[in-house]
Amino acid sequence: MPRVTQEYNVMYATGTALPTSSPMMRQTNLSLILRHLRDRASQSRADIAEVTGLHRATVSNLVSQLIDRRLVQEVDMEHVGAIGRPRRPLALHGTHVGALGLEINVDHISVHGSDLGGRVLVERRTGFDAMAGGPDRALRVLGRMALEAVEEMKRAEAVPAGLGVAVPGLVDVARGVVTFAPNLGWRDLPLAARLSAELGPWSVPVLVDNDANLAAVAEHTSGVAAGTPHLVYLTGEVGVGGGIFVDGKLLRGADGFSGEVGHLPVDPGGARCGCGRHGCWETKVGLAALVRTAMPDHAYRPADLPVSDPEEHATEIARGLAAGDRRMTDAVARVGRWLGLGGSILANLFNPRVIVVGGYFATLAEWLLPHAQAELERLVVARSANQCRFVASDLGFGAASRGAADMVINRLIDHPTLITDPLPRLSTG
């Protein structure tokens, strides 16, 4: 099993760097090469030296270390020009180093397992009533599903080097504590410590973050607007959260609680929200609000049993829209206008190039987004040739769990020396 030091958890949580030193410089340069190879299909040693500015001998030495750790591999030869000297390209390897991501939401748990080389090894979503039985039951189920995923990944010869968990609420990332998740009814829950205890002998860093932040990480890494430096991501679940990228970096705020956009007060006289206030944005555009209006005979009450799957509700509404159901058409148009209104507030605040919408927003995009875009353009102040636009995510309802796994992979890439020894090949027995 990969050995990852406790520094891994501390550095992720605090965001602080290790003291400048020769080992730290080596780690930084190893990370630079790994990140360069992650963002490009393959590059030779000479290419890496040219782009990074590192000396060729330094690159050669660092690449040798990464090959020894089986994090990088050489691939087929290529020639530069008709008579150019052949170059041996390099690519990320790391098929033995895995990352596991979980998302718990009001009515489901999602799992995503992948390796450093980009293989998706586990991907599933299970209906689950997160409020029934409280956090104790939720933690037991999370622990069981994590261990099942670990066994599945081991059969693919990839051992997870960390576990990321996405939660719809305020998270103290440094301590792994869910301070307030209104739609789950959780307060001050030490999720990282409690889940670690559920994992028994499988001892790895457990990282916890807000679901919208992690879905935004997934979008920024591999979604429809990947690499866009100014980006807002909106979940489309029972609640509505946001992840915000500014200059290519996730915006966290002073206490790490930025992105709670679902609680923007857009209608002070409106319905009561799960947070206890009235007229929050998610009471206008959350899935529960849409279902109550579009499907009054199937009122969405997350505490009901059996647990409803948000994708099933979205798919049912999509079928009704395609068939011309008037009630559903009107309900979606109303939600679209509220979506555009809230989007205009975010556009005026952060000036993003794109607002990526996930969850049910993406499922209903062809009917929802024209109304949202029209309202956005009507209300946004800055008007330029490159003004902000809504786009639908293609990552589905599993974006947050994918982002939770990406969080682990990003930390491994940032700090590759924290995997302290070359990993033995695993048997499939």
Summary of the structure (lengths in Angstrom):
residues: 429
radius of gyration: 22.6
end to end distance: 14.5
largest distance: 74.0
contacts: 1535
relative contact order: 0.14
helix: 44%
strand: 20%
